[in-house]
Amino acid sequence: MNIIEQLSKELSNIKLECPECKGSGWVQSIEWQEYWEKYNKRVKSLEEEYPYLSFLDVYKAVDDELEDEMPDVPEETVCPECYGNGFVLTEEGKSFISLLKHYLSLEII
């Protein structure tokens, strides 16, 4: 095994999927989470109350009913935990990056 293969194998241990965004790099705002919760409850309510309505009619009715309640903020923003990368560094990863920064600051490349 050459040095690149060894390094690649070792580097697989320096990061983990971000627990905040589950690896997507994005998080949904609280306002939108609340909106979609209300939206889905209203859909379920209408489906139970009017079982003869089509799927499209139910969603159109909820869209119309809640149109003015849509949050005036972006639905998703870059994850503050991983800065949009989808992963966070392990302690080993942080040490490795620190080591790289040290050597790079020595301008050996």
C-alpha positions in Angstrom: 0.0 0.0 0.0 1.5 3.4 -1.0 1.4 6.5 1.1 -1.6 8.0 -0.7 -3.7 4.9 -0.1 -2.6 4.8 3.6 -3.4 8.4 4.0 -6.8 8.0 2.3 -7.6 5.1 4.6 -6.7 7.1 7.7 -8.6 10.2 6.6 -11.8 8.3 6.5 -11.8 8.5 10.3 -11.5 12.3 10.6 -15.1 13.3 9.8 -18.7 12.3 10.8 -22.0 13.1 9.3 -23.3 16.4 10.8 -25.9 15.6 13.4 -27.6 19.0 12.9 -28.4 18.7 9.2 -28.0 14.9 8.7 -25.4 15.5 6.0 -27.4 17.8 3.8 -25.5 21.0 4.7 -28.9 22.8 5.2 -31.3 23.3 8.1 -34.9 24.4 8.0 -35.9 27.5 9.9 -38.1 27.1 13.0 -40.7 29.3 11.4 -41.0 26.9 8.4 -40.9 23.8 10.6 -43.9 25.2 12.5 -45.7 26.2 9.2 -45.3 22.7 7.7 -46.5 21.1 10.9 -49.6 23.3 10.8 -50.0 22.7 7.1 -49.8 18.9 7.5 -52.3 18.9 10.4 -54.7 20.9 8.3 -54.3 18.5 5.4 -55.1 15.5 7.7 -58.0 17.4 9.2 -59.6 18.1 5.8 -59.0 14.6 4.6 -60.9 13.2 7.6 -63.6 15.8 7.4 -64.1 15.6 3.6 -63.0 12.1 2.6 -64.7 12.6 -0.9 -62.3 15.4 -1.8 -59.4 14.6 -4.1 -55.8 14.8 -3.0 -55.4 17.9 -5.2 -58.5 19.6 -3.9 -57.3 19.1 -0.3 -53.9 20.6 -0.9 -55.3 23.4 -3.0 -57.7 24.3 -0.1 -54.9 24.2 2.5 -52.6 26.3 0.2 -55.3 28.9 -0.1 -56.2 28.9 3.6 -52.6 29.2 4.8 -51.2 31.4 2.0 -51.0 34.5 4.3 -49.3 32.5 7.0 -46.2 31.5 5.0 -43.1 32.7 6.9 -41.2 35.6 5.5 -37.8 34.1 6.0 -35.8 31.7 3.9 -37.0 28.1 4.3 -33.5 26.7 4.6 -30.2 28.2 5.6 -26.6 26.9 5.6 -26.1 24.6 8.6 -24.4 26.6 11.4 -22.8 23.4 12.7 -21.0 22.2 9.6 -21.1 25.4 7.5 -22.8 23.6 4.7 -20.3 20.8 4.4 -22.6 18.0 5.7 -19.9 16.7 8.0 -18.1 17.7 11.2 -14.6 16.8 12.2 -13.8 14.3 14.9 -11.2 15.2 17.5 -8.7 13.3 15.4 -9.8 15.3 12.4 -9.3 18.6 14.2 -5.8 17.6 15.2 -5.0 16.6 11.7 -6.2 19.9 10.3 -4.2 21.8 12.9 -1.1 19.8 11.9 -1.7 20.7 8.2 -2.2 24.3 9.0 1.1 24.3 10.9 3.0 22.8 8.1 1.3 25.0 5.5 2.2 28.1 7.4 5.8 27.0 7.2 5.3 27.4 3.4 6.8 24.0 2.5 4.5 23.5 -0.4 
